[in-house]
Protein backbone atom coordinates (compact mmCIF):
# COMPACT_ATOMS: atom_id res chain seq x y z
CA UNK A 1 0.00 0.00 0.00
CA UNK A 2 2.77 2.41 1.01
CA UNK A 3 4.72 1.65 -2.22
CA UNK A 4 1.71 2.35 -4.42
CA UNK A 5 1.16 5.73 -2.69
CA UNK A 6 4.84 6.62 -3.22
CA UNK A 7 4.63 5.57 -6.89
CA UNK A 8 1.45 7.59 -7.42
CA UNK A 9 2.89 10.70 -5.75
CA UNK A 10 6.10 10.29 -7.78
CA UNK A 11 4.18 9.97 -11.04
CA UNK A 12 2.09 13.04 -10.22
CA UNK A 13 5.26 14.96 -9.37
CA UNK A 14 6.88 14.01 -12.68
CA UNK A 15 3.74 14.93 -14.62
CA UNK A 16 3.55 18.30 -12.84
CA UNK A 17 7.23 19.00 -13.56
CA UNK A 18 6.70 18.12 -17.24
CA UNK A 19 3.73 20.49 -17.60
CA UNK A 20 5.56 23.26 -15.73
CA UNK A 21 8.66 22.96 -17.93
CA UNK A 22 6.64 22.68 -21.15
CA UNK A 23 4.96 26.02 -20.36
CA UNK A 24 8.39 27.70 -20.66
CA UNK A 25 9.15 26.17 -24.06
CA UNK A 26 8.30 28.65 -26.81
CA UNK A 27 7.63 27.87 -30.42
CA UNK A 28 10.31 29.34 -32.69
CA UNK A 29 9.59 32.81 -34.01
CA UNK A 30 10.15 33.76 -37.62
CA UNK A 31 10.70 37.30 -38.80
CA UNK A 32 9.90 38.86 -42.16
CA UNK A 33 10.66 42.26 -43.63
CA UNK A 34 7.52 43.68 -45.14
CA UNK A 35 7.41 46.53 -47.63
CA UNK A 36 4.15 48.47 -47.87
CA UNK A 37 3.93 50.56 -51.05
CA UNK A 38 1.05 53.04 -50.97
CA UNK A 39 -1.11 54.15 -53.93
CA UNK A 40 -1.17 57.73 -55.15
CA UNK A 41 -4.28 59.17 -53.54
CA UNK A 42 -5.32 62.57 -52.24
CA UNK A 43 -5.88 63.31 -48.60
CA UNK A 44 -4.28 62.66 -45.25
CA UNK A 45 -1.76 59.93 -44.51
CA UNK A 46 -3.19 56.43 -44.09
CA UNK A 47 -3.59 54.39 -40.94
CA UNK A 48 -2.78 50.72 -41.61
CA UNK A 49 -3.05 47.89 -39.12
CA UNK A 50 -1.40 44.52 -39.77
CA UNK A 51 -3.06 41.58 -38.02
CA UNK A 52 -2.57 37.84 -37.74
CA UNK A 53 -5.79 36.09 -38.80
CA UNK A 54 -6.39 32.52 -37.66
CA UNK A 55 -7.71 29.68 -39.89
CA UNK A 56 -11.28 30.47 -38.75
CA UNK A 57 -10.95 34.01 -40.14
CA UNK A 58 -10.81 35.69 -36.72
CA UNK A 59 -8.27 38.22 -35.48
CA UNK A 60 -5.62 36.55 -33.34
CA UNK A 61 -2.94 39.19 -32.81
CA UNK A 62 -1.99 42.71 -33.88
CA UNK A 63 1.41 42.62 -35.58
CA UNK A 64 1.88 46.31 -36.44
CA UNK A 65 0.00 49.62 -36.45
CA UNK A 66 1.04 52.30 -38.93
CA UNK A 67 -0.11 55.44 -37.16
CA UNK A 68 0.44 56.39 -33.55
CA UNK A 69 -2.44 58.78 -32.78
CA UNK A 70 -4.95 56.66 -30.87
CA UNK A 71 -7.72 59.14 -31.77
CA UNK A 72 -7.91 57.56 -35.24
CA UNK A 73 -7.74 53.88 -34.24
CA UNK A 74 -11.56 53.47 -34.22
CA UNK A 75 -11.52 54.33 -37.96
CA UNK A 76 -10.00 50.86 -38.47
CA UNK A 77 -13.40 49.45 -37.62
CA UNK A 78 -12.96 45.66 -37.72
CA UNK A 79 -9.62 45.72 -35.92
CA UNK A 80 -10.95 48.19 -33.35
CA UNK A 81 -13.87 45.86 -32.65
CA UNK A 82 -11.29 43.11 -31.93
CA UNK A 83 -8.78 45.29 -30.09
CA UNK A 84 -10.94 47.99 -28.49
CA UNK A 85 -7.67 49.57 -27.41
CA UNK A 86 -7.51 47.41 -24.32
CA UNK A 87 -6.66 43.85 -25.38
CA UNK A 88 -3.15 44.59 -26.60
CA UNK A 89 -0.43 47.15 -25.96
CA UNK A 90 0.19 48.58 -29.42
CA UNK A 91 2.66 51.27 -28.31
CA UNK A 92 5.61 48.96 -28.95
CA UNK A 93 4.37 47.97 -32.41
CA UNK A 94 3.24 51.29 -33.84
CA UNK A 95 4.95 53.76 -36.15
CA UNK A 96 4.28 56.87 -38.18
CA UNK A 97 1.65 57.03 -40.91
CA UNK A 98 2.72 57.20 -44.54
CA UNK A 99 0.99 59.02 -47.35
CA UNK A 100 0.29 58.73 -51.05
CA UNK A 101 3.04 57.13 -53.10
CA UNK A 102 5.27 56.54 -50.07
CA UNK A 103 6.62 53.22 -48.88
CA UNK A 104 7.47 51.79 -45.50
CA UNK A 105 9.49 48.73 -44.52
CA UNK A 106 8.47 47.08 -41.27
CA UNK A 107 9.46 43.89 -39.50
CA UNK A 108 6.79 41.31 -38.69
CA UNK A 109 7.28 38.35 -36.39
CA UNK A 110 5.05 35.37 -35.82
CA UNK A 111 5.21 31.80 -34.66
CA UNK A 112 6.76 29.36 -37.17
CA UNK A 113 3.85 26.98 -36.53
CA UNK A 114 1.50 29.52 -38.18
CA UNK A 115 3.13 28.96 -41.59
CA UNK A 116 1.26 26.41 -43.73
CA UNK A 117 -1.43 26.14 -41.06
CA UNK A 118 -4.16 28.35 -42.59
CA UNK A 119 -3.12 31.66 -41.00
CA UNK A 120 -3.05 34.97 -42.91
CA UNK A 121 -1.58 38.43 -42.46
CA UNK A 122 -4.26 41.08 -43.07
CA UNK A 123 -3.65 44.75 -43.90
CA UNK A 124 -6.59 47.00 -43.00
CA UNK A 125 -6.48 50.70 -43.94
CA UNK A 126 -8.29 53.98 -43.40
CA UNK A 127 -7.75 57.65 -44.26
CA UNK A 128 -9.46 60.52 -42.45
CA UNK A 129 -12.79 61.45 -44.12
CA UNK A 130 -12.27 58.87 -46.89
CA UNK A 131 -13.07 55.20 -47.47
CA UNK A 132 -12.16 52.40 -45.09
CA UNK A 133 -10.82 49.07 -46.40
CA UNK A 134 -11.41 46.15 -44.03
CA UNK A 135 -9.15 43.94 -46.17
CA UNK A 136 -6.87 46.18 -48.19
CA UNK A 137 -4.44 43.29 -48.72
CA UNK A 138 -4.12 39.79 -47.28
CA UNK A 139 -1.19 37.38 -47.46
CA UNK A 140 -1.66 33.67 -46.69
CA UNK A 141 1.16 32.35 -44.49
CA UNK A 142 2.02 29.68 -47.01
CA UNK A 143 5.72 28.80 -47.42
CA UNK A 144 5.27 28.42 -51.20
CA UNK A 145 3.67 31.87 -51.76
CA UNK A 146 4.57 34.11 -48.81
CA UNK A 147 7.26 35.98 -50.79
CA UNK A 148 4.99 36.78 -53.75
CA UNK A 149 3.90 40.37 -54.35
CA UNK A 150 0.31 40.96 -53.25
CA UNK A 151 -1.70 43.86 -54.67
CA UNK A 152 -3.80 46.03 -52.40
CA UNK A 153 -7.45 46.94 -52.98
CA UNK A 154 -7.47 50.37 -51.36
CA UNK A 155 -4.70 52.75 -50.29
CA UNK A 156 -2.04 50.04 -50.56
CA UNK A 157 -0.57 49.50 -54.03
CA UNK A 158 1.21 46.29 -53.05
CA UNK A 159 2.86 44.33 -50.25
CA UNK A 160 6.02 42.28 -50.51
CA UNK A 161 7.49 40.13 -47.70
CA UNK A 162 10.95 38.53 -47.49
CA UNK A 163 12.54 36.50 -44.69
CA UNK A 164 14.45 38.67 -42.23
CA UNK A 165 17.81 36.98 -41.69
N, CA and C of each residue as an Amber inpcrd file, in Angstrom:
protein
   495
   0.8300000  -1.1930000   0.0000000   0.0000000   0.0000000   0.0000000
   0.8730000   1.2550000   0.0000000   1.8880000   1.2640000   0.9050000
   2.7730000   2.4150000   1.0100000   3.5500000   2.6340000  -0.2900000
   3.9890000   1.5330000  -0.9600000   4.7240000   1.6500000  -2.2230000
   3.8510000   2.2300000  -3.3330000   2.5780000   1.8270000  -3.3610000
   1.7060000   2.3520000  -4.4160000   1.4430000   3.8380000  -4.2180000
   1.3480000   4.2920000  -2.9600000   1.1570000   5.7320000  -2.6900000
   2.4040000   6.5020000  -3.1300000   3.5830000   5.9570000  -2.8250000
   4.8380000   6.6200000  -3.2240000   4.9470000   6.6760000  -4.7450000
   4.5690000   5.5780000  -5.4270000   4.6290000   5.5690000  -6.8950000
   3.6480000   6.5810000  -7.4810000   2.4550000   6.6570000  -6.9240000
   1.4460000   7.5930000  -7.4210000   1.8980000   9.0360000  -7.2200000
   2.4110000   9.3420000  -6.0300000   2.8890000  10.7030000  -5.7490000
   4.0630000  11.0370000  -6.6620000   4.9560000  10.0700000  -6.8740000
   6.1030000  10.2890000  -7.7770000   5.6520000  10.5510000  -9.2020000
   4.6790000   9.7730000  -9.6750000   4.1790000   9.9700000 -11.0440000
   3.5120000  11.3300000 -11.1870000   2.7250000  11.7190000 -10.1740000
   2.0870000  13.0380000 -10.2230000   3.1330000  14.1560000 -10.1980000
   4.1890000  13.9620000  -9.4230000   5.2640000  14.9610000  -9.3690000
   5.9610000  15.0960000 -10.7030000   6.2410000  13.9670000 -11.3630000
   6.8820000  14.0130000 -12.6790000   5.9750000  14.6780000 -13.7110000
   4.6890000  14.3330000 -13.6760000   3.7440000  14.9340000 -14.6220000
   3.6500000  16.4430000 -14.4000000   3.6110000  16.8620000 -13.1410000
   3.5510000  18.3020000 -12.8390000   4.8040000  19.0100000 -13.3240000
   5.9710000  18.4020000 -13.0960000   7.2310000  19.0030000 -13.5570000
   7.2460000  19.1180000 -15.0730000   6.7470000  18.0940000 -15.7830000
   6.7010000  18.1240000 -17.2410000   5.8310000  19.2780000 -17.7400000
   4.6190000  19.4010000 -17.1630000   3.7310000  20.4910000 -17.6020000
   4.3010000  21.8630000 -17.2680000   4.9490000  21.9870000 -16.1190000
   5.5570000  23.2610000 -15.7330000   6.6760000  23.6310000 -16.6990000
   7.5500000  22.6800000 -17.0150000   8.6590000  22.9620000 -17.9270000
   8.1710000  23.2200000 -19.3460000   7.1380000  22.4870000 -19.7800000
   6.6420000  22.6840000 -21.1460000   6.0100000  24.0570000 -21.3250000
   5.5420000  24.6740000 -20.2320000   4.9630000  26.0160000 -20.3630000
   6.0300000  27.0650000 -20.6560000   7.3010000  26.7640000 -20.3710000
   8.3870000  27.7020000 -20.6580000   8.9680000  27.5110000 -22.0570000
   8.6240000  26.4210000 -22.7270000   9.1490000  26.1690000 -24.0610000
   8.3330000  26.9840000 -25.0540000   8.9850000  27.8200000 -25.8260000
   8.2980000  28.6550000 -26.8110000   8.5200000  28.0890000 -28.2010000
   7.4930000  28.2320000 -29.0270000   7.6290000  27.8730000 -30.4240000
   8.5970000  28.8560000 -31.0660000   9.3610000  28.4090000 -32.0530000
  10.3060000  29.3360000 -32.6910000   9.5770000  30.4570000 -33.4260000
  10.1290000  31.6510000 -33.3130000   9.5950000  32.8110000 -34.0060000
  10.2990000  32.9660000 -35.3540000   9.5610000  33.4190000 -36.3300000
  10.1470000  33.7620000 -37.6210000   9.9000000  35.2450000 -37.8390000
  10.7890000  35.8730000 -38.5600000  10.6960000  37.2990000 -38.8020000
  10.7700000  37.5710000 -40.3070000   9.9240000  38.4720000 -40.7580000
   9.8990000  38.8620000 -42.1640000   9.9790000  40.3770000 -42.2670000
  10.7200000  40.8540000 -43.2650000  10.6630000  42.2620000 -43.6280000
   9.4660000  42.4120000 -44.5530000   8.7300000  43.4660000 -44.3510000
   7.5170000  43.6790000 -45.1380000   7.5270000  45.0920000 -45.6940000
   7.4700000  45.2180000 -47.0040000   7.4060000  46.5300000 -47.6350000
   5.9490000  46.8380000 -48.0030000   5.4960000  47.9930000 -47.5410000
   4.1500000  48.4660000 -47.8670000   4.3140000  49.6390000 -48.8250000
   3.8870000  49.4800000 -50.0490000   3.9250000  50.5560000 -51.0540000
   2.5180000  51.1190000 -51.1880000   2.3710000  52.4170000 -50.9370000
   1.0500000  53.0430000 -50.9730000   0.7040000  53.5220000 -52.3810000
  -0.6000000  53.6130000 -52.6660000  -1.1110000  54.1550000 -53.9290000
  -0.9140000  55.6720000 -53.9280000  -1.0740000  56.2770000 -55.0710000
  -1.1670000  57.7280000 -55.1480000  -2.6310000  58.0930000 -54.9390000
  -2.9150000  58.7570000 -53.8470000  -4.2840000  59.1730000 -53.5420000
  -4.2010000  60.5770000 -52.9400000  -5.3160000  61.2500000 -52.8500000
  -5.3230000  62.5740000 -52.2350000  -5.8400000  62.4530000 -50.8120000
  -5.3960000  63.3230000 -49.9630000  -5.8810000  63.3120000 -48.5950000
  -4.7800000  63.0890000 -47.5880000  -5.2020000  62.8510000 -46.3590000
  -4.2790000  62.6630000 -45.2470000  -3.5190000  61.3420000 -45.3770000
  -2.5240000  61.1740000 -44.5220000  -1.7620000  59.9250000 -44.5100000
  -2.6360000  58.7890000 -43.9640000  -2.3400000  57.5790000 -44.4110000
  -3.1890000  56.4280000 -44.0940000  -2.7890000  55.7650000 -42.7720000
  -3.7970000  55.2880000 -42.0710000  -3.5900000  54.3880000 -40.9440000
  -3.7270000  52.9690000 -41.4830000  -2.7580000  52.1190000 -41.1660000
  -2.7850000  50.7240000 -41.6100000  -2.5000000  49.8500000 -40.3920000
  -3.3230000  48.8450000 -40.1900000  -3.0550000  47.8930000 -39.1220000
  -2.7960000  46.5340000 -39.7640000  -1.7780000  45.8390000 -39.2630000
  -1.3980000  44.5240000 -39.7730000  -1.7410000  43.5130000 -38.6810000
  -2.5700000  42.5340000 -39.0180000  -3.0580000  41.5800000 -38.0240000
  -2.8100000  40.1470000 -38.4590000  -2.6300000  39.2730000 -37.4950000
  -2.5700000  37.8370000 -37.7420000  -3.9950000  37.3040000 -37.6550000
  -4.4280000  36.6330000 -38.7240000  -5.7890000  36.0910000 -38.8050000
  -5.7010000  34.5720000 -38.7230000  -6.4730000  33.9750000 -37.8300000
  -6.3920000  32.5190000 -37.6550000  -7.1690000  31.7730000 -38.7480000
  -7.0410000  30.4400000 -38.8240000  -7.7130000  29.6800000 -39.8950000
  -9.2360000  29.8290000 -39.9100000  -9.8300000  30.2490000 -38.7910000
 -11.2820000  30.4670000 -38.7520000 -11.6760000  31.8620000 -39.2500000
 -10.6770000  32.6730000 -39.6300000 -10.9540000  34.0120000 -40.1420000
 -11.0720000  35.0760000 -39.0610000 -10.7040000  34.7420000 -37.8330000
 -10.8070000  35.6920000 -36.7230000  -9.4500000  36.3270000 -36.4150000
  -9.4950000  37.5500000 -35.8990000  -8.2710000  38.2190000 -35.4780000
  -7.6370000  37.4320000 -34.3370000  -6.3130000  37.2420000 -34.4230000
  -5.6170000  36.5520000 -33.3420000  -4.6350000  37.4840000 -32.6350000
  -3.9620000  38.3470000 -33.4210000  -2.9380000  39.1920000 -32.8130000
  -2.6720000  40.3880000 -33.7210000  -2.4030000  41.5340000 -33.1110000
  -1.9890000  42.7070000 -33.8810000  -0.4780000  42.6480000 -34.0450000
  -0.0220000  42.7100000 -35.3020000   1.4100000  42.6190000 -35.5770000
   2.0550000  43.9960000 -35.7080000   1.3110000  44.9820000 -36.2330000
   1.8820000  46.3110000 -36.4380000   0.7520000  47.3130000 -36.6700000
   0.9580000  48.5400000 -36.2000000   0.0030000  49.6190000 -36.4470000
   0.7780000  50.7760000 -37.0480000   0.4080000  51.1610000 -38.2620000
   1.0380000  52.2990000 -38.9320000   0.1920000  53.5190000 -38.6120000
   0.6490000  54.2960000 -37.6660000  -0.1110000  55.4370000 -37.1610000
  -0.1060000  55.3620000 -35.6490000   0.2910000  56.4610000 -35.0060000
   0.4360000  56.3860000 -33.5510000  -0.5130000  57.2940000 -32.7840000
  -1.4530000  57.9380000 -33.4640000  -2.4360000  58.7790000 -32.7790000
  -3.6850000  57.9360000 -32.5100000  -3.8660000  57.5720000 -31.2510000
  -4.9530000  56.6620000 -30.8730000  -6.3410000  57.2080000 -31.2020000
  -6.4370000  58.5250000 -31.4190000  -7.7200000  59.1420000 -31.7660000
  -8.3090000  58.5180000 -33.0330000  -7.4380000  58.0650000 -33.9490000
  -7.9140000  57.5590000 -35.2370000  -8.0330000  56.0420000 -35.2940000
  -7.6490000  55.3510000 -34.2340000  -7.7360000  53.8840000 -34.2380000
  -9.1520000  53.3640000 -34.4900000 -10.1970000  53.9910000 -33.9450000
 -11.5610000  53.4750000 -34.2170000 -11.9550000  53.5190000 -35.6940000
 -11.2320000  54.3140000 -36.5180000 -11.5240000  54.3290000 -37.9600000
 -11.1750000  53.0030000 -38.6250000 -10.3110000  52.2110000 -37.9870000
  -9.9950000  50.8590000 -38.4720000 -11.0050000  49.9230000 -37.8070000
 -12.2210000  49.9640000 -38.3130000 -13.4050000  49.4450000 -37.6160000
 -13.3200000  47.9930000 -37.1860000 -12.9770000  47.0940000 -38.0830000
 -12.9620000  45.6630000 -37.7150000 -11.8820000  45.3660000 -36.6820000
 -10.7050000  45.9290000 -36.8910000  -9.6250000  45.7230000 -35.9200000
  -9.9870000  46.3320000 -34.5720000 -10.5890000  47.5190000 -34.5910000
 -10.9510000  48.1930000 -33.3490000 -11.9760000  47.3670000 -32.5710000
 -12.8910000  46.7240000 -33.3040000 -13.8730000  45.8590000 -32.6520000
 -13.1670000  44.6980000 -31.9450000 -12.0920000  44.1750000 -32.5540000
 -11.2940000  43.1140000 -31.9340000 -10.4570000  43.6710000 -30.7810000
  -9.7580000  44.7650000 -31.0390000  -8.7800000  45.2850000 -30.0850000
  -9.4100000  46.1400000 -28.9930000 -10.2850000  47.0590000 -29.3950000
 -10.9380000  47.9870000 -28.4850000  -9.9230000  48.7860000 -27.6630000
  -8.6850000  48.7900000 -28.1020000  -7.6690000  49.5690000 -27.4110000
  -7.2630000  49.0340000 -26.0600000  -7.8320000  47.9150000 -25.6540000
  -7.5090000  47.4120000 -24.3160000  -6.9040000  46.0110000 -24.3230000
  -7.1090000  45.2450000 -25.3870000  -6.6570000  43.8530000 -25.3780000
  -5.1540000  43.7170000 -25.6040000  -4.5620000  44.6830000 -26.2850000
  -3.1470000  44.5900000 -26.6000000  -2.4830000  45.9480000 -26.3830000
  -1.2120000  45.9320000 -26.0480000  -0.4270000  47.1550000 -25.9590000
   0.2030000  47.3890000 -27.3220000  -0.3120000  48.3500000 -28.0710000
   0.1950000  48.5830000 -29.4190000   1.2950000  49.6410000 -29.4610000
   1.6240000  50.2300000 -28.3180000   2.6610000  51.2670000 -28.3050000
   3.9810000  50.7450000 -28.8520000   4.3240000  49.5200000 -28.5340000
   5.6130000  48.9650000 -28.9520000   5.6160000  48.5120000 -30.4060000
   4.4440000  48.4590000 -31.0330000   4.3660000  47.9710000 -32.4120000
   3.7270000  48.9920000 -33.3320000   3.8280000  50.2680000 -32.9780000
   3.2410000  51.2940000 -33.8440000   4.3230000  52.2250000 -34.3780000
   4.0280000  52.8240000 -35.5280000   4.9550000  53.7570000 -36.1530000
   4.1840000  54.8460000 -36.8620000   4.8910000  55.7220000 -37.5140000
   4.2790000  56.8680000 -38.1780000   3.4410000  56.4370000 -39.3830000
   2.4560000  57.2600000 -39.6990000   1.6510000  57.0300000 -40.9080000
   2.4940000  57.3580000 -42.1340000   2.0770000  56.8170000 -43.2820000
   2.7190000  57.2040000 -44.5420000   1.6220000  57.6030000 -45.5060000
   1.9870000  58.4530000 -46.4540000   0.9890000  59.0160000 -47.3530000
   1.0600000  58.4690000 -48.7560000   0.4220000  59.1970000 -49.6660000
   0.2930000  58.7290000 -51.0450000   1.6380000  58.5580000 -51.7320000
   1.8230000  57.4340000 -52.3650000   3.0380000  57.1300000 -53.1000000
   4.2390000  56.7520000 -52.2550000   4.1190000  56.8480000 -50.9350000
   5.2670000  56.5360000 -50.0710000   5.3300000  55.0370000 -49.7930000
   6.4670000  54.6190000 -49.2720000   6.6190000  53.2190000 -48.8750000
   7.2260000  53.1410000 -47.4940000   6.9700000  52.0230000 -46.8460000
   7.4720000  51.7860000 -45.4980000   7.9280000  50.3270000 -45.4230000
   9.0320000  50.1050000 -44.7480000   9.4930000  48.7340000 -44.5170000
   9.4120000  48.4700000 -43.0240000   8.6570000  47.4310000 -42.6710000
   8.4680000  47.0790000 -41.2700000   8.9250000  45.6420000 -41.0660000
   9.0900000  45.2550000 -39.8360000   9.4620000  43.8900000 -39.4970000
   8.2760000  43.2250000 -38.7990000   7.9000000  42.0600000 -39.2810000
   6.7870000  41.3130000 -38.6930000   7.3060000  39.9920000 -38.1510000
   6.8770000  39.6280000 -36.9710000   7.2760000  38.3490000 -36.3890000
   6.0610000  37.5490000 -35.9910000   6.1220000  36.2640000 -36.2470000
   5.0500000  35.3750000 -35.8240000   5.6140000  33.9880000 -35.5810000
   4.8120000  33.1490000 -35.0050000   5.2120000  31.7960000 -34.6550000
   5.4010000  30.9530000 -35.9200000   6.4850000  30.1970000 -35.9940000
   6.7650000  29.3600000 -37.1650000   5.6450000  28.3420000 -37.4140000
   4.9450000  27.9500000 -36.3720000   3.8480000  26.9800000 -36.5250000
   2.6600000  27.5670000 -37.2940000   2.5980000  28.8890000 -37.4460000
   1.4990000  29.5240000 -38.1840000   1.6620000  29.4010000 -39.7010000
   2.8900000  29.1020000 -40.1520000   3.1300000  28.9640000 -41.5940000
   2.5970000  27.6070000 -42.0520000   1.8860000  27.6030000 -43.1480000
   1.2600000  26.4090000 -43.7340000   0.2040000  25.7980000 -42.8160000
  -0.3980000  26.6210000 -41.9760000  -1.4300000  26.1360000 -41.0570000
  -2.7480000  26.9010000 -41.2210000  -2.8940000  27.6480000 -42.3360000
  -4.1560000  28.3460000 -42.5930000  -4.2140000  29.7740000 -42.0750000
  -3.1390000  30.2810000 -41.5010000  -3.1150000  31.6590000 -40.9980000
  -2.8620000  32.6440000 -42.1430000  -3.2540000  33.9080000 -41.9280000
  -3.0540000  34.9720000 -42.9110000  -2.5730000  36.2270000 -42.1900000
  -1.9260000  37.0970000 -42.9510000  -1.5810000  38.4300000 -42.4640000
  -2.4730000  39.4110000 -43.2140000  -3.2920000  40.1480000 -42.4670000
  -4.2580000  41.0770000 -43.0710000  -3.8100000  42.5260000 -42.8700000
  -3.9510000  43.3220000 -43.9260000  -3.6520000  44.7480000 -43.9010000
  -4.9640000  45.4900000 -44.0640000  -5.3280000  46.2540000 -43.0380000
  -6.5850000  47.0010000 -43.0010000  -6.2120000  48.4800000 -43.0350000
  -6.9150000  49.3090000 -43.8180000  -6.4790000  50.7020000 -43.9450000
  -7.6470000  51.6810000 -43.8820000  -7.3050000  52.9020000 -43.4620000
  -8.2870000  53.9830000 -43.4030000  -7.5540000  55.3160000 -43.5370000
  -8.2450000  56.2800000 -44.1450000  -7.7530000  57.6490000 -44.2640000
  -8.8750000  58.5580000 -43.7770000  -8.4820000  59.5910000 -43.0140000
  -9.4580000  60.5160000 -42.4470000 -10.4120000  61.0410000 -43.5180000
 -11.7120000  60.9500000 -43.2480000 -12.7910000  61.4460000 -44.1240000
 -12.8050000  60.8010000 -45.5040000 -12.2250000  59.5980000 -45.6200000
 -12.2700000  58.8720000 -46.8850000 -12.6860000  57.4280000 -46.5990000
 -12.6210000  56.5850000 -47.6170000 -13.0690000  55.2010000 -47.4720000
 -12.2030000  54.4110000 -46.5020000 -12.8170000  53.3470000 -45.9860000
 -12.1570000  52.4010000 -45.0850000 -12.1110000  51.0640000 -45.8100000
 -10.9650000  50.3750000 -45.7570000 -10.8170000  49.0690000 -46.4010000
 -10.5350000  48.0090000 -45.3300000 -11.5390000  47.1890000 -45.0590000
 -11.4060000  46.1520000 -44.0280000 -10.3340000  45.1420000 -44.4040000
 -10.2180000  44.8310000 -45.6860000  -9.1550000  43.9370000 -46.1700000
  -8.5280000  44.6340000 -47.3770000  -7.5550000  45.4940000 -47.0970000
  -6.8690000  46.1770000 -48.1890000  -5.9700000  45.1770000 -48.9080000
  -5.2690000  44.3680000 -48.1490000  -4.4410000  43.2870000 -48.7150000
  -4.4000000  42.1560000 -47.6880000  -4.1950000  40.9390000 -48.1850000
  -4.1250000  39.7870000 -47.2830000  -3.1420000  38.7860000 -47.8650000
  -2.2220000  38.3090000 -47.0210000  -1.1870000  37.3760000 -47.4640000
  -1.3340000  36.0690000 -46.6960000  -1.6220000  34.9640000 -47.3820000
  -1.6580000  33.6700000 -46.6940000  -0.2580000  33.2980000 -46.2280000
  -0.1380000  32.7970000 -45.0060000   1.1590000  32.3500000 -44.4910000
   1.4240000  30.9480000 -45.0210000   1.7630000  30.9160000 -46.2940000
   2.0190000  29.6760000 -47.0060000   3.4730000  29.7240000 -47.4820000
   4.2820000  28.7550000 -47.1020000   5.7170000  28.7980000 -47.4150000
   5.9800000  28.8770000 -48.9150000   5.0630000  28.3900000 -49.7550000
   5.2670000  28.4250000 -51.2020000   4.9590000  29.7970000 -51.8000000
   4.1180000  30.6090000 -51.1450000   3.6740000  31.8690000 -51.7600000
   3.9230000  33.1130000 -50.9170000   4.4620000  32.9670000 -49.7310000
   4.5670000  34.1090000 -48.8100000   5.4150000  35.2430000 -49.3780000
   6.3710000  34.9460000 -50.2540000   7.2610000  35.9780000 -50.7910000
   6.7170000  36.6360000 -52.0700000   5.5530000  36.1930000 -52.5360000
   4.9880000  36.7800000 -53.7470000   4.4180000  38.1670000 -53.4660000
   4.4720000  39.0290000 -54.4540000   3.9050000  40.3690000 -54.3520000
   2.3860000  40.2540000 -54.3220000   1.7700000  40.9730000 -53.3780000
   0.3140000  40.9560000 -53.2530000  -0.2020000  42.3750000 -53.4640000
  -1.1190000  42.5550000 -54.3970000  -1.7010000  43.8620000 -54.6710000
  -2.7360000  44.2280000 -53.6220000  -2.7910000  45.5200000 -53.3040000
  -3.8020000  46.0270000 -52.3980000  -5.0720000  46.3790000 -53.1470000
  -6.1570000  46.6050000 -52.3910000  -7.4520000  46.9430000 -52.9840000
  -7.8740000  48.3680000 -52.6490000  -7.0930000  49.0290000 -51.7950000
  -7.4740000  50.3740000 -51.3620000  -6.3080000  51.3390000 -51.4510000
  -5.8080000  51.7880000 -50.3260000  -4.7040000  52.7510000 -50.2900000
  -3.3520000  52.0810000 -50.5120000  -3.2920000  50.7740000 -50.3790000
  -2.0390000  50.0360000 -50.5560000  -1.9280000  49.6020000 -52.0160000
  -0.7930000  49.9590000 -52.6510000  -0.5650000  49.4980000 -54.0300000
  -0.1780000  48.0280000 -54.0080000   0.8350000  47.6940000 -53.1900000
   1.2070000  46.2880000 -53.0470000   2.0110000  46.0590000 -51.7730000
   2.1090000  44.7940000 -51.4200000   2.8580000  44.3300000 -50.2500000
   3.8550000  43.2830000 -50.7450000   5.0380000  43.3270000 -50.2040000
   6.0210000  42.2780000 -50.5050000   6.7210000  41.9140000 -49.1990000
   6.8280000  40.6010000 -48.9260000   7.4850000  40.1320000 -47.6990000
   8.6730000  39.2490000 -48.0690000   9.7660000  39.3850000 -47.3180000
  10.9500000  38.5340000 -47.4920000  11.4320000  38.1250000 -46.1050000
  12.0290000  36.9230000 -46.0000000  12.5370000  36.4970000 -44.6890000
  13.5700000  37.4850000 -44.1640000  13.5230000  37.7600000 -42.8870000
  14.4490000  38.6660000 -42.2260000  15.5490000  37.8400000 -41.5960000
  16.7150000  37.8240000 -42.1950000  17.8080000  36.9760000 -41.6890000
  18.8150000  37.7840000 -40.9470000
